[in-house]
Amino acid sequence: MDKKKGKYGTIENPEDGEKRLADSYFGFKDKVFIEYEIDINSLGFATPMASSYFQFLQSGRVFPRGRVSFSRRDLNRRRTCVVLSSTNKDEKLLESLKWDDKGLVVAIAQHVDTGAILMQGFVNKDALVKTISSRKATFYSRSRSTLWTKGETSNNFINIVDIFLDCDRDSIIYLGKPDGPTCHTGSETCYYTRVFDLLEHPETEGNKLALTTLYSLESTIAQRKAEVQVPQNGKPSWTKRLLLDNNLLCSKIREEADELCRTLEEDEDKPQAAAEMADVLYHAMVLLALKDVKMEDVLQVLRHRFSQSGIEEKNNRVS
């Protein structure tokens, strides 16, 4: 988040005519949202001169552009208020979305590293503005008719890395990193009930996360690791053998890596290269399981390297 000090607008107290400068602005992409922090104990009422949103930090109340008055009760609480102001460019962005008849669009939260769909909610303009300024996934509650930020009670925030619009501009993706489980049930995501399981066994309770291929493999390896601790009868498992023999595992990783390199040196076809890479990935993931390292951790490291030169990154590594 870009935060700079400067004169980015004013808010005027009509009683004394004094204009207070904006304290800072918060930027997302084009650095567009202005933030004012004002001790409302010093203001009887105020007129946001160029502001789109006026919000009490503690209550989460948001007011539209225009004259805003504070009650004596508000003043006695000595609360701080925030004004978020957007440029014409960003007003156009908000207006370009296809809000439904209630002023809402669907917002889907997706894990930036694993790709997992964490949850779905709805947002209005205020929720989107607050998400952009705070970098915390914020939604609009249709049942309570108010904004809510994921994690405001559980501290399991979804920290926004980027935001995407679909081609029709009637839905949004919040791409972010969760601080903990997203679902109120304690599940990592809100999607853990498989339809095909329900069709076969309607009484089945959901207990299987919607995982992509890579994370399904990671889950299977983790299950085999747990089984190693408890002797069981059944067919032999190659994964269990690898988990129990470090020398075998390391020799297989070296062997498969060499075979992958040979697909380039000997100009083998694409399917062969893909097959050899699959072997390298599988055996490496078994090693990661032994080290209690998740693929999510690996992908996070890669993401943090995106904006850095590979040569520079290697030079900065701790030996």
C-alpha positions as CSV (number, residue, x, y, z in Angstrom):
1,M,0.0,0.0,0.0
2,D,1.3,3.4,-1.0
3,K,1.0,6.0,1.7
4,K,2.3,9.6,1.4
5,K,1.9,12.8,3.3
6,G,0.6,15.8,1.5
7,K,-2.2,18.2,0.6
8,Y,-4.7,16.0,-1.0
9,G,-7.9,17.9,-0.2
10,T,-9.6,19.7,2.6
11,I,-12.4,19.3,5.1
12,E,-14.0,22.5,6.4
13,N,-15.6,23.3,9.8
14,P,-18.5,25.7,8.9
15,E,-18.4,27.2,12.4
16,D,-15.0,28.7,12.2
17,G,-14.3,28.3,8.4
18,E,-11.0,26.6,9.2
19,K,-9.9,24.1,6.5
20,R,-8.0,21.1,7.5
21,L,-5.7,19.4,5.0
22,A,-6.0,15.7,4.2
23,D,-3.4,13.8,6.3
24,S,-2.6,11.2,3.7
25,Y,-3.8,9.2,0.8
26,F,-3.9,5.5,0.3
27,G,-3.2,4.2,-3.2
28,F,-4.1,1.0,-5.0
29,K,-2.7,0.8,-8.5
30,D,-3.3,4.5,-9.5
31,K,-3.1,5.9,-6.0
32,V,-6.5,7.3,-5.9
33,F,-8.1,7.2,-2.4
34,I,-7.6,10.1,0.0
35,E,-7.8,9.6,3.7
36,Y,-8.6,12.2,6.3
37,E,-8.1,11.6,10.0
38,I,-9.9,14.1,12.2
39,D,-10.6,14.2,15.9
40,I,-14.3,14.9,15.8
41,N,-14.2,16.2,19.3
42,S,-12.8,19.4,17.7
43,L,-15.6,19.6,15.1
44,G,-19.2,20.3,15.7
45,F,-20.0,19.3,12.2
46,A,-18.1,19.2,8.9
47,T,-18.6,19.4,5.2
48,P,-16.4,17.0,3.2
49,M,-15.5,19.4,0.4
50,A,-14.3,16.8,-2.2
51,S,-15.1,13.6,-0.5
52,S,-17.0,10.6,-1.6
53,Y,-17.3,8.7,1.6
54,F,-17.3,9.7,5.3
55,Q,-16.8,6.9,7.8
56,F,-16.5,6.4,11.6
57,L,-13.7,4.0,12.1
58,Q,-15.2,2.3,15.1
59,S,-18.8,2.1,14.0
60,G,-18.2,1.4,10.3
61,R,-20.9,3.9,9.4
62,V,-20.4,5.4,5.9
63,F,-21.9,8.6,4.7
64,P,-22.2,9.8,1.1
65,R,-20.8,13.0,-0.3
66,G,-22.2,16.2,1.3
67,R,-22.8,17.8,4.7
68,V,-22.4,15.6,7.7
69,S,-23.3,16.6,11.3
70,F,-22.2,15.0,14.5
71,S,-24.3,14.6,17.6
72,R,-23.1,15.5,21.1
73,R,-23.0,11.8,21.8
74,D,-20.6,11.3,19.0
75,L,-18.4,14.1,20.2
76,N,-18.3,12.8,23.8
77,R,-17.0,9.4,22.5
78,R,-13.9,11.3,21.0
79,R,-14.0,9.0,17.9
80,T,-11.8,9.5,14.9
81,C,-13.4,9.8,11.5
82,V,-12.1,9.0,8.1
83,V,-13.0,10.4,4.7
84,L,-12.2,8.5,1.6
85,S,-12.2,10.4,-1.6
86,S,-11.8,9.1,-5.1
87,T,-10.7,10.8,-8.3
88,N,-13.0,11.1,-11.3
89,K,-11.1,8.2,-12.9
90,D,-12.1,6.0,-10.0
91,E,-15.7,7.2,-9.9
92,K,-15.8,6.1,-13.5
93,L,-14.4,2.7,-12.5
94,L,-17.1,2.3,-9.9
95,E,-19.8,3.3,-12.3
96,S,-18.5,0.9,-14.9
97,L,-19.5,-2.1,-12.8
98,K,-22.9,-3.7,-13.5
99,W,-24.4,-3.3,-10.0
100,D,-27.7,-5.2,-9.6
101,D,-31.0,-3.4,-8.6
102,K,-29.8,-3.4,-5.0
103,G,-26.4,-1.9,-5.8
104,L,-24.5,-5.1,-5.3
105,V,-22.2,-7.4,-7.3
106,V,-20.8,-10.8,-6.3
107,A,-17.3,-10.9,-4.8
108,I,-15.2,-14.1,-4.7
109,A,-12.2,-14.3,-2.4
110,Q,-9.4,-16.5,-3.8
111,H,-6.1,-17.5,-2.2
112,V,-3.3,-15.8,-4.1
113,D,-0.9,-18.7,-3.7
114,T,-3.0,-21.9,-3.7
115,G,-5.7,-20.7,-6.0
116,A,-8.3,-22.0,-3.6
117,I,-11.7,-20.3,-3.6
118,L,-12.1,-19.1,0.0
119,M,-15.6,-17.7,0.1
120,Q,-18.2,-15.7,-1.8
121,G,-20.0,-12.6,-0.7
122,F,-21.6,-9.4,-2.0
123,V,-20.1,-5.9,-2.2
124,N,-21.6,-2.5,-2.9
125,K,-19.5,0.6,-3.8
126,D,-18.7,1.4,-0.2
127,A,-17.4,-2.1,0.4
128,L,-15.2,-2.0,-2.7
129,V,-13.8,1.4,-1.7
130,K,-13.0,0.2,1.8
131,T,-11.3,-3.0,0.5
132,I,-9.1,-0.9,-1.8
133,S,-8.1,1.5,0.9
134,S,-7.6,-1.0,3.8
135,R,-6.4,-3.9,1.7
136,K,-8.7,-6.1,3.8
137,A,-11.5,-8.0,2.1
138,T,-14.7,-6.2,2.9
139,F,-18.3,-7.2,2.0
140,Y,-21.8,-6.0,2.3
141,S,-24.2,-8.0,4.6
142,R,-27.6,-8.3,3.0
143,S,-29.2,-9.5,6.2
144,R,-27.7,-6.8,8.4
145,S,-27.6,-4.1,5.7
146,T,-24.1,-3.0,6.7
147,L,-20.4,-3.4,5.7
148,W,-18.4,-6.1,7.3
149,T,-14.7,-7.0,7.0
150,K,-13.7,-10.6,7.0
151,G,-11.8,-11.2,10.2
152,E,-13.1,-8.3,12.2
153,T,-14.2,-10.7,14.9
154,S,-12.0,-13.7,14.3
155,N,-8.8,-11.8,13.2
156,N,-8.7,-14.2,10.2
157,F,-8.4,-11.3,7.7
158,I,-8.0,-11.8,4.0
159,N,-5.2,-9.5,3.0
160,I,-5.7,-8.2,-0.5
161,V,-2.9,-8.6,-3.0
162,D,-5.0,-7.7,-6.1
163,I,-8.5,-7.2,-7.4
164,F,-9.9,-8.4,-10.7
165,L,-13.2,-7.8,-12.6
166,D,-14.8,-10.3,-14.9
167,C,-15.4,-9.6,-18.6
168,D,-19.0,-8.4,-18.0
169,R,-18.0,-6.4,-14.9
170,D,-20.7,-7.9,-12.8
171,S,-18.5,-9.9,-10.4
172,I,-15.2,-9.3,-8.6
173,I,-12.3,-11.5,-7.4
174,Y,-10.5,-10.5,-4.3
175,L,-7.1,-12.1,-4.7
176,G,-5.5,-12.3,-1.2
177,K,-3.7,-14.1,1.6
178,P,-5.8,-15.3,4.5
179,D,-4.5,-15.0,8.0
180,G,-6.3,-18.2,9.0
181,P,-9.3,-20.4,8.3
182,T,-11.9,-18.5,6.2
183,C,-15.0,-20.4,7.0
184,H,-16.9,-19.7,10.3
185,T,-16.8,-23.5,10.8
186,G,-13.0,-23.5,11.1
187,S,-12.5,-24.9,7.6
188,E,-9.8,-23.4,5.5
189,T,-12.4,-22.5,2.9
190,C,-16.2,-22.4,2.7
191,Y,-16.2,-25.1,0.0
192,Y,-15.9,-28.6,1.5
193,T,-19.1,-30.4,0.5
194,R,-18.7,-32.5,-2.7
195,V,-21.8,-32.8,-4.8
196,F,-21.0,-36.2,-6.1
197,D,-20.6,-37.5,-2.6
198,L,-24.0,-36.1,-1.7
199,L,-25.6,-37.8,-4.7
200,E,-24.4,-41.2,-3.6
201,H,-24.8,-40.6,0.1
202,P,-27.3,-37.7,0.8
203,E,-26.6,-37.9,4.6
204,T,-22.9,-37.4,4.2
205,E,-21.5,-34.3,5.9
206,G,-19.0,-32.3,3.9
207,N,-15.4,-33.0,4.8
208,K,-13.5,-32.7,1.6
209,L,-12.0,-29.4,0.5
210,A,-12.2,-28.4,-3.1
211,L,-8.6,-28.9,-4.1
212,T,-6.8,-28.5,-7.4
213,T,-4.5,-31.3,-8.7
214,L,-1.4,-30.1,-7.0
215,Y,-3.0,-29.8,-3.6
216,S,-4.9,-33.0,-3.9
217,L,-1.5,-34.7,-4.3
218,E,-0.2,-32.8,-1.3
219,S,-3.2,-34.0,0.7
220,T,-2.7,-37.6,-0.3
221,I,1.0,-37.4,0.7
222,A,0.1,-35.9,4.1
223,Q,-2.4,-38.8,4.6
224,R,0.3,-41.4,3.8
225,K,2.6,-39.7,6.2
226,A,0.0,-39.9,9.0
227,E,-0.6,-43.6,8.2
228,V,3.2,-44.3,8.5
229,Q,2.8,-43.6,12.2
230,V,0.1,-46.2,12.6
231,P,0.9,-49.7,11.1
232,Q,-1.9,-50.9,8.9
233,N,-2.6,-53.9,6.7
234,G,-3.1,-53.4,3.0
235,K,-1.3,-53.0,-0.2
236,P,2.2,-51.6,-0.2
237,S,2.6,-47.8,-0.8
238,W,5.5,-46.3,-2.7
239,T,4.9,-43.0,-0.9
240,K,5.2,-44.7,2.5
241,R,8.5,-46.4,1.4
242,L,9.9,-43.0,0.4
243,L,8.8,-41.5,3.7
244,L,10.6,-44.2,5.6
245,D,13.8,-44.1,3.7
246,N,15.6,-40.8,3.3
247,N,18.4,-42.2,1.1
248,L,15.9,-43.8,-1.3
249,L,13.9,-40.6,-1.5
250,C,17.0,-38.4,-2.2
251,S,18.3,-40.8,-4.8
252,K,15.0,-40.8,-6.6
253,I,14.9,-37.0,-6.7
254,R,18.3,-36.8,-8.2
255,E,17.4,-39.6,-10.7
256,E,14.2,-38.0,-11.8
257,A,15.9,-34.5,-12.1
258,D,18.5,-36.1,-14.4
259,E,15.9,-37.7,-16.5
260,L,14.1,-34.3,-16.8
261,C,17.3,-32.7,-18.0
262,R,17.8,-35.5,-20.6
263,T,14.5,-34.6,-22.3
264,L,16.1,-31.3,-23.2
265,E,19.5,-32.7,-24.0
266,E,18.1,-35.5,-26.2
267,D,15.3,-33.4,-27.6
268,E,12.5,-35.7,-26.3
269,D,8.9,-34.7,-27.0
270,K,6.6,-32.6,-24.7
271,P,4.7,-35.5,-23.2
272,Q,7.9,-37.1,-22.0
273,A,9.1,-33.8,-20.5
274,A,5.8,-33.4,-18.7
275,A,6.0,-37.0,-17.4
276,E,9.5,-36.5,-16.1
277,M,8.5,-33.2,-14.5
278,A,5.6,-34.9,-12.8
279,D,8.0,-37.4,-11.3
280,V,10.3,-34.7,-10.0
281,L,7.4,-32.7,-8.5
282,Y,5.9,-35.8,-6.8
283,H,9.2,-36.9,-5.2
284,A,10.1,-33.3,-4.2
285,M,6.7,-33.0,-2.5
286,V,7.3,-36.1,-0.5
287,L,10.5,-34.5,0.8
288,L,8.7,-31.3,1.6
289,A,6.2,-33.3,3.6
290,L,9.0,-34.8,5.7
291,K,10.2,-31.2,6.3
292,D,6.7,-30.0,7.1
293,V,6.9,-27.5,4.3
294,K,3.7,-26.8,2.3
295,M,3.5,-26.0,-1.4
296,E,1.8,-22.8,-0.3
297,D,5.0,-21.8,1.4
298,V,7.0,-22.5,-1.8
299,L,4.6,-20.5,-3.9
300,Q,4.7,-17.6,-1.5
301,V,8.5,-17.5,-1.9
302,L,8.2,-17.5,-5.7
303,R,5.6,-14.7,-5.6
304,H,7.8,-12.5,-3.5
305,R,10.6,-13.0,-6.1
306,F,8.4,-11.7,-9.0
307,S,9.6,-8.1,-8.7
308,Q,13.2,-9.0,-8.0
309,S,16.0,-9.9,-10.4
310,G,17.0,-13.6,-10.1
311,I,20.7,-12.6,-10.0
312,E,20.0,-10.0,-7.3
313,E,18.0,-12.5,-5.3
314,K,20.7,-15.1,-5.4
315,N,23.3,-12.5,-4.3
316,N,21.1,-11.6,-1.3
317,R,20.6,-15.1,-0.1
318,V,22.0,-15.9,3.3
319,S,24.7,-18.5,3.0
